[in-house]
Amino acid sequence: MSIPCFTNCLKYSPANLDCLLSLGVSCTNVLDEVKAMNYLKRWIMLNPKYKMEGINNIIPDEMVNLPTYKVQEIKQINEQLIKVFDEAAKINPNDPELLVSPSLSSPPWPFSSSLSGSTRCQSTSLIARSTSTPPTIYL
């Protein structure tokens, strides 16, 4: 139910960072990897904390809505997005919102499979969140 609500929110506020991050999490939960990575890419591109440039083409727009994907395509996108998140982590390693994405299925970033890496990122995110202003939307 959350994905249609967040998608509707983006119609009215396309640069809503909380919504983009929440959609990345929600799409991960339903195993829609490419859409999840696309929302996370948009979140980090628009986030004023990071000002990540040159990442528009990581996921081509026409690929986001395809019904199926080749495993190699997903791996390529994932590798490129990992580099972006690694750069962002150098800028702000304790940002709880940044750490939410990789904690979904890290190490150290989205869409690989390590429970220990995921647990480490989620723990760090919770500790960092307890000392910062909470985001508008919690999942």
mmCIF file of the C-alpha atoms, coordinates in Angstrom:
data_MODEL
# 
_entry.id   MODEL 
# 
loop_
_atom_site.group_PDB 
_atom_site.id 
_atom_site.type_symbol 
_atom_site.label_atom_id 
_atom_site.label_alt_id 
_atom_site.label_comp_id 
_atom_site.label_asym_id 
_atom_site.label_entity_id 
_atom_site.label_seq_id 
_atom_site.pdbx_PDB_ins_code 
_atom_site.Cartn_x 
_atom_site.Cartn_y 
_atom_site.Cartn_z 
_atom_site.occupancy 
_atom_site.B_iso_or_equiv 
_atom_site.pdbx_formal_charge 
_atom_site.auth_seq_id 
_atom_site.auth_comp_id 
_atom_site.auth_asym_id 
_atom_site.auth_atom_id 
_atom_site.pdbx_PDB_model_num 
ATOM 1   C CA . MET A 1 1   ? 0.000  0.000   0.000   1.00 0.00 ? 1   MET A CA 1 
ATOM 2   C CA . SER A 1 2   ? 2.844  2.428   0.658   1.00 0.00 ? 2   SER A CA 1 
ATOM 3   C CA . ILE A 1 3   ? 4.233  2.501   -2.889  1.00 0.00 ? 3   ILE A CA 1 
ATOM 4   C CA . PRO A 1 4   ? 1.102  4.024   -4.507  1.00 0.00 ? 4   PRO A CA 1 
ATOM 5   C CA . CYS A 1 5   ? 0.882  6.597   -1.693  1.00 0.00 ? 5   CYS A CA 1 
ATOM 6   C CA . PHE A 1 6   ? 4.518  7.645   -2.052  1.00 0.00 ? 6   PHE A CA 1 
ATOM 7   C CA . THR A 1 7   ? 4.228  7.672   -5.848  1.00 0.00 ? 7   THR A CA 1 
ATOM 8   C CA . ASN A 1 8   ? 1.212  9.954   -5.554  1.00 0.00 ? 8   ASN A CA 1 
ATOM 9   C CA . CYS A 1 9   ? 3.198  12.206  -3.223  1.00 0.00 ? 9   CYS A CA 1 
ATOM 10  C CA . LEU A 1 10  ? 5.933  12.524  -5.860  1.00 0.00 ? 10  LEU A CA 1 
ATOM 11  C CA . LYS A 1 11  ? 3.372  13.808  -8.370  1.00 0.00 ? 11  LYS A CA 1 
ATOM 12  C CA . TYR A 1 12  ? 2.912  16.856  -6.172  1.00 0.00 ? 12  TYR A CA 1 
ATOM 13  C CA . SER A 1 13  ? 6.426  17.110  -4.805  1.00 0.00 ? 13  SER A CA 1 
ATOM 14  C CA . PRO A 1 14  ? 8.945  15.429  -7.180  1.00 0.00 ? 14  PRO A CA 1 
ATOM 15  C CA . ALA A 1 15  ? 11.941 16.457  -5.078  1.00 0.00 ? 15  ALA A CA 1 
ATOM 16  C CA . ASN A 1 16  ? 10.565 15.235  -1.736  1.00 0.00 ? 16  ASN A CA 1 
ATOM 17  C CA . LEU A 1 17  ? 13.620 13.535  -0.212  1.00 0.00 ? 17  LEU A CA 1 
ATOM 18  C CA . ASP A 1 18  ? 11.692 11.656  2.480   1.00 0.00 ? 18  ASP A CA 1 
ATOM 19  C CA . CYS A 1 19  ? 9.354  10.274  -0.154  1.00 0.00 ? 19  CYS A CA 1 
ATOM 20  C CA . LEU A 1 20  ? 12.182 9.224   -2.503  1.00 0.00 ? 20  LEU A CA 1 
ATOM 21  C CA . LEU A 1 21  ? 14.024 7.458   0.308   1.00 0.00 ? 21  LEU A CA 1 
ATOM 22  C CA . SER A 1 22  ? 10.825 5.755   1.464   1.00 0.00 ? 22  SER A CA 1 
ATOM 23  C CA . LEU A 1 23  ? 10.077 4.595   -2.069  1.00 0.00 ? 23  LEU A CA 1 
ATOM 24  C CA . GLY A 1 24  ? 13.595 3.166   -2.310  1.00 0.00 ? 24  GLY A CA 1 
ATOM 25  C CA . VAL A 1 25  ? 12.967 1.203   0.886   1.00 0.00 ? 25  VAL A CA 1 
ATOM 26  C CA . SER A 1 26  ? 9.470  0.124   -0.155  1.00 0.00 ? 26  SER A CA 1 
ATOM 27  C CA . CYS A 1 27  ? 10.558 -1.051  -3.614  1.00 0.00 ? 27  CYS A CA 1 
ATOM 28  C CA . THR A 1 28  ? 13.371 -3.011  -1.982  1.00 0.00 ? 28  THR A CA 1 
ATOM 29  C CA . ASN A 1 29  ? 10.829 -4.687  0.278   1.00 0.00 ? 29  ASN A CA 1 
ATOM 30  C CA . VAL A 1 30  ? 8.838  -5.891  -2.735  1.00 0.00 ? 30  VAL A CA 1 
ATOM 31  C CA . LEU A 1 31  ? 12.040 -6.908  -4.569  1.00 0.00 ? 31  LEU A CA 1 
ATOM 32  C CA . ASP A 1 32  ? 11.754 -4.324  -7.326  1.00 0.00 ? 32  ASP A CA 1 
ATOM 33  C CA . GLU A 1 33  ? 15.498 -3.696  -7.453  1.00 0.00 ? 33  GLU A CA 1 
ATOM 34  C CA . VAL A 1 34  ? 15.718 -1.366  -10.435 1.00 0.00 ? 34  VAL A CA 1 
ATOM 35  C CA . LYS A 1 35  ? 12.987 0.962   -9.203  1.00 0.00 ? 35  LYS A CA 1 
ATOM 36  C CA . ALA A 1 36  ? 14.472 0.907   -5.701  1.00 0.00 ? 36  ALA A CA 1 
ATOM 37  C CA . MET A 1 37  ? 17.907 1.830   -7.035  1.00 0.00 ? 37  MET A CA 1 
ATOM 38  C CA . ASN A 1 38  ? 16.345 4.547   -9.207  1.00 0.00 ? 38  ASN A CA 1 
ATOM 39  C CA . TYR A 1 39  ? 14.583 6.159   -6.234  1.00 0.00 ? 39  TYR A CA 1 
ATOM 40  C CA . LEU A 1 40  ? 17.753 5.943   -4.143  1.00 0.00 ? 40  LEU A CA 1 
ATOM 41  C CA . LYS A 1 41  ? 19.744 7.479   -7.002  1.00 0.00 ? 41  LYS A CA 1 
ATOM 42  C CA . ARG A 1 42  ? 17.260 10.347  -7.231  1.00 0.00 ? 42  ARG A CA 1 
ATOM 43  C CA . TRP A 1 43  ? 17.360 10.781  -3.444  1.00 0.00 ? 43  TRP A CA 1 
ATOM 44  C CA . ILE A 1 44  ? 21.121 11.166  -3.389  1.00 0.00 ? 44  ILE A CA 1 
ATOM 45  C CA . MET A 1 45  ? 21.168 13.377  -6.513  1.00 0.00 ? 45  MET A CA 1 
ATOM 46  C CA . LEU A 1 46  ? 18.693 15.840  -5.017  1.00 0.00 ? 46  LEU A CA 1 
ATOM 47  C CA . ASN A 1 47  ? 20.017 15.725  -1.470  1.00 0.00 ? 47  ASN A CA 1 
ATOM 48  C CA . PRO A 1 48  ? 21.759 19.039  -0.702  1.00 0.00 ? 48  PRO A CA 1 
ATOM 49  C CA . LYS A 1 49  ? 24.086 17.271  1.752   1.00 0.00 ? 49  LYS A CA 1 
ATOM 50  C CA . TYR A 1 50  ? 25.815 15.417  -1.088  1.00 0.00 ? 50  TYR A CA 1 
ATOM 51  C CA . LYS A 1 51  ? 25.385 17.317  -4.366  1.00 0.00 ? 51  LYS A CA 1 
ATOM 52  C CA . MET A 1 52  ? 26.243 14.214  -6.374  1.00 0.00 ? 52  MET A CA 1 
ATOM 53  C CA . GLU A 1 53  ? 26.645 15.113  -10.029 1.00 0.00 ? 53  GLU A CA 1 
ATOM 54  C CA . GLY A 1 54  ? 27.085 13.049  -13.148 1.00 0.00 ? 54  GLY A CA 1 
ATOM 55  C CA . ILE A 1 55  ? 24.925 10.168  -11.970 1.00 0.00 ? 55  ILE A CA 1 
ATOM 56  C CA . ASN A 1 56  ? 21.817 10.853  -14.075 1.00 0.00 ? 56  ASN A CA 1 
ATOM 57  C CA . ASN A 1 57  ? 22.631 8.071   -16.522 1.00 0.00 ? 57  ASN A CA 1 
ATOM 58  C CA . ILE A 1 58  ? 23.265 5.286   -14.023 1.00 0.00 ? 58  ILE A CA 1 
ATOM 59  C CA . ILE A 1 59  ? 19.745 3.994   -14.650 1.00 0.00 ? 59  ILE A CA 1 
ATOM 60  C CA . PRO A 1 60  ? 18.355 4.989   -18.056 1.00 0.00 ? 60  PRO A CA 1 
ATOM 61  C CA . ASP A 1 61  ? 14.752 6.234   -17.797 1.00 0.00 ? 61  ASP A CA 1 
ATOM 62  C CA . GLU A 1 62  ? 13.537 3.697   -20.341 1.00 0.00 ? 62  GLU A CA 1 
ATOM 63  C CA . MET A 1 63  ? 14.914 0.860   -18.214 1.00 0.00 ? 63  MET A CA 1 
ATOM 64  C CA . VAL A 1 64  ? 13.013 1.758   -15.045 1.00 0.00 ? 64  VAL A CA 1 
ATOM 65  C CA . ASN A 1 65  ? 9.638  0.551   -16.332 1.00 0.00 ? 65  ASN A CA 1 
ATOM 66  C CA . LEU A 1 66  ? 10.714 -2.554  -18.225 1.00 0.00 ? 66  LEU A CA 1 
ATOM 67  C CA . PRO A 1 67  ? 8.894  -5.733  -17.124 1.00 0.00 ? 67  PRO A CA 1 
ATOM 68  C CA . THR A 1 68  ? 12.123 -7.772  -16.920 1.00 0.00 ? 68  THR A CA 1 
ATOM 69  C CA . TYR A 1 69  ? 15.826 -7.077  -16.587 1.00 0.00 ? 69  TYR A CA 1 
ATOM 70  C CA . LYS A 1 70  ? 18.983 -8.965  -17.343 1.00 0.00 ? 70  LYS A CA 1 
ATOM 71  C CA . VAL A 1 71  ? 20.986 -9.893  -14.261 1.00 0.00 ? 71  VAL A CA 1 
ATOM 72  C CA . GLN A 1 72  ? 24.075 -8.300  -15.782 1.00 0.00 ? 72  GLN A CA 1 
ATOM 73  C CA . GLU A 1 73  ? 22.233 -4.992  -16.219 1.00 0.00 ? 73  GLU A CA 1 
ATOM 74  C CA . ILE A 1 74  ? 21.190 -4.985  -12.570 1.00 0.00 ? 74  ILE A CA 1 
ATOM 75  C CA . LYS A 1 75  ? 24.738 -5.802  -11.474 1.00 0.00 ? 75  LYS A CA 1 
ATOM 76  C CA . GLN A 1 76  ? 26.141 -2.921  -13.539 1.00 0.00 ? 76  GLN A CA 1 
ATOM 77  C CA . ILE A 1 77  ? 23.658 -0.456  -12.066 1.00 0.00 ? 77  ILE A CA 1 
ATOM 78  C CA . ASN A 1 78  ? 24.378 -1.758  -8.593  1.00 0.00 ? 78  ASN A CA 1 
ATOM 79  C CA . GLU A 1 79  ? 28.149 -1.388  -9.013  1.00 0.00 ? 79  GLU A CA 1 
ATOM 80  C CA . GLN A 1 80  ? 27.771 2.197   -10.217 1.00 0.00 ? 80  GLN A CA 1 
ATOM 81  C CA . LEU A 1 81  ? 25.377 3.084   -7.402  1.00 0.00 ? 81  LEU A CA 1 
ATOM 82  C CA . ILE A 1 82  ? 27.714 1.519   -4.835  1.00 0.00 ? 82  ILE A CA 1 
ATOM 83  C CA . LYS A 1 83  ? 30.449 3.914   -5.990  1.00 0.00 ? 83  LYS A CA 1 
ATOM 84  C CA . VAL A 1 84  ? 28.093 6.863   -5.572  1.00 0.00 ? 84  VAL A CA 1 
ATOM 85  C CA . PHE A 1 85  ? 27.093 5.803   -2.057  1.00 0.00 ? 85  PHE A CA 1 
ATOM 86  C CA . ASP A 1 86  ? 30.739 5.206   -1.154  1.00 0.00 ? 86  ASP A CA 1 
ATOM 87  C CA . GLU A 1 87  ? 31.524 8.790   -2.184  1.00 0.00 ? 87  GLU A CA 1 
ATOM 88  C CA . ALA A 1 88  ? 28.574 10.082  -0.179  1.00 0.00 ? 88  ALA A CA 1 
ATOM 89  C CA . ALA A 1 89  ? 29.709 8.095   2.866   1.00 0.00 ? 89  ALA A CA 1 
ATOM 90  C CA . LYS A 1 90  ? 33.050 9.884   2.705   1.00 0.00 ? 90  LYS A CA 1 
ATOM 91  C CA . ILE A 1 91  ? 31.196 13.204  2.908   1.00 0.00 ? 91  ILE A CA 1 
ATOM 92  C CA . ASN A 1 92  ? 28.912 12.262  5.802   1.00 0.00 ? 92  ASN A CA 1 
ATOM 93  C CA . PRO A 1 93  ? 29.582 8.752   7.191   1.00 0.00 ? 93  PRO A CA 1 
ATOM 94  C CA . ASN A 1 94  ? 27.052 8.995   10.042  1.00 0.00 ? 94  ASN A CA 1 
ATOM 95  C CA . ASP A 1 95  ? 24.023 10.316  8.162   1.00 0.00 ? 95  ASP A CA 1 
ATOM 96  C CA . PRO A 1 96  ? 21.174 8.047   9.331   1.00 0.00 ? 96  PRO A CA 1 
ATOM 97  C CA . GLU A 1 97  ? 19.232 8.570   6.115   1.00 0.00 ? 97  GLU A CA 1 
ATOM 98  C CA . LEU A 1 98  ? 22.230 7.643   3.988   1.00 0.00 ? 98  LEU A CA 1 
ATOM 99  C CA . LEU A 1 99  ? 22.713 4.531   6.106   1.00 0.00 ? 99  LEU A CA 1 
ATOM 100 C CA . VAL A 1 100 ? 19.094 3.399   5.682   1.00 0.00 ? 100 VAL A CA 1 
ATOM 101 C CA . SER A 1 101 ? 19.652 2.491   2.032   1.00 0.00 ? 101 SER A CA 1 
ATOM 102 C CA . PRO A 1 102 ? 22.661 0.255   2.474   1.00 0.00 ? 102 PRO A CA 1 
ATOM 103 C CA . SER A 1 103 ? 21.220 -1.377  5.549   1.00 0.00 ? 103 SER A CA 1 
ATOM 104 C CA . LEU A 1 104 ? 18.501 -2.865  3.366   1.00 0.00 ? 104 LEU A CA 1 
ATOM 105 C CA . SER A 1 105 ? 20.839 -5.488  2.000   1.00 0.00 ? 105 SER A CA 1 
ATOM 106 C CA . SER A 1 106 ? 24.493 -4.647  2.261   1.00 0.00 ? 106 SER A CA 1 
ATOM 107 C CA . PRO A 1 107 ? 27.677 -4.881  2.417   1.00 0.00 ? 107 PRO A CA 1 
ATOM 108 C CA . PRO A 1 108 ? 28.300 -2.155  2.240   1.00 0.00 ? 108 PRO A CA 1 
ATOM 109 C CA . TRP A 1 109 ? 25.486 -0.863  0.026   1.00 0.00 ? 109 TRP A CA 1 
ATOM 110 C CA . PRO A 1 110 ? 22.196 -1.923  -1.553  1.00 0.00 ? 110 PRO A CA 1 
ATOM 111 C CA . PHE A 1 111 ? 21.380 -5.163  -3.291  1.00 0.00 ? 111 PHE A CA 1 
ATOM 112 C CA . SER A 1 112 ? 24.122 -7.501  -2.273  1.00 0.00 ? 112 SER A CA 1 
ATOM 113 C CA . SER A 1 113 ? 23.448 -10.140 0.320   1.00 0.00 ? 113 SER A CA 1 
ATOM 114 C CA . SER A 1 114 ? 25.077 -10.020 3.723   1.00 0.00 ? 114 SER A CA 1 
ATOM 115 C CA . LEU A 1 115 ? 23.083 -10.074 6.914   1.00 0.00 ? 115 LEU A CA 1 
ATOM 116 C CA . SER A 1 116 ? 26.053 -8.925  9.003   1.00 0.00 ? 116 SER A CA 1 
ATOM 117 C CA . GLY A 1 117 ? 26.697 -5.925  6.718   1.00 0.00 ? 117 GLY A CA 1 
ATOM 118 C CA . SER A 1 118 ? 23.017 -5.024  6.762   1.00 0.00 ? 118 SER A CA 1 
ATOM 119 C CA . THR A 1 119 ? 22.864 -5.297  10.550  1.00 0.00 ? 119 THR A CA 1 
ATOM 120 C CA . ARG A 1 120 ? 25.971 -3.121  10.920  1.00 0.00 ? 120 ARG A CA 1 
ATOM 121 C CA . CYS A 1 121 ? 24.551 -0.355  8.711   1.00 0.00 ? 121 CYS A CA 1 
ATOM 122 C CA . GLN A 1 122 ? 21.146 -0.466  10.400  1.00 0.00 ? 122 GLN A CA 1 
ATOM 123 C CA . SER A 1 123 ? 22.737 -0.277  13.867  1.00 0.00 ? 123 SER A CA 1 
ATOM 124 C CA . THR A 1 124 ? 24.875 2.678   12.854  1.00 0.00 ? 124 THR A CA 1 
ATOM 125 C CA . SER A 1 125 ? 21.813 4.348   11.354  1.00 0.00 ? 125 SER A CA 1 
ATOM 126 C CA . LEU A 1 126 ? 19.814 3.915   14.560  1.00 0.00 ? 126 LEU A CA 1 
ATOM 127 C CA . ILE A 1 127 ? 22.627 5.312   16.691  1.00 0.00 ? 127 ILE A CA 1 
ATOM 128 C CA . ALA A 1 128 ? 23.101 8.279   14.350  1.00 0.00 ? 128 ALA A CA 1 
ATOM 129 C CA . ARG A 1 129 ? 19.346 8.882   14.157  1.00 0.00 ? 129 ARG A CA 1 
ATOM 130 C CA . SER A 1 130 ? 19.042 9.003   17.940  1.00 0.00 ? 130 SER A CA 1 
ATOM 131 C CA . THR A 1 131 ? 21.359 12.015  17.991  1.00 0.00 ? 131 THR A CA 1 
ATOM 132 C CA . SER A 1 132 ? 19.866 13.862  15.010  1.00 0.00 ? 132 SER A CA 1 
ATOM 133 C CA . THR A 1 133 ? 16.567 15.365  13.932  1.00 0.00 ? 133 THR A CA 1 
ATOM 134 C CA . PRO A 1 134 ? 14.234 12.551  12.878  1.00 0.00 ? 134 PRO A CA 1 
ATOM 135 C CA . PRO A 1 135 ? 13.037 12.421  9.280   1.00 0.00 ? 135 PRO A CA 1 
ATOM 136 C CA . THR A 1 136 ? 9.424  13.170  8.430   1.00 0.00 ? 136 THR A CA 1 
ATOM 137 C CA . ILE A 1 137 ? 8.570  9.620   7.350   1.00 0.00 ? 137 ILE A CA 1 
ATOM 138 C CA . TYR A 1 138 ? 9.475  6.416   9.176   1.00 0.00 ? 138 TYR A CA 1 
ATOM 139 C CA . LEU A 1 139 ? 9.156  2.915   7.727   1.00 0.00 ? 139 LEU A CA 1 
# 
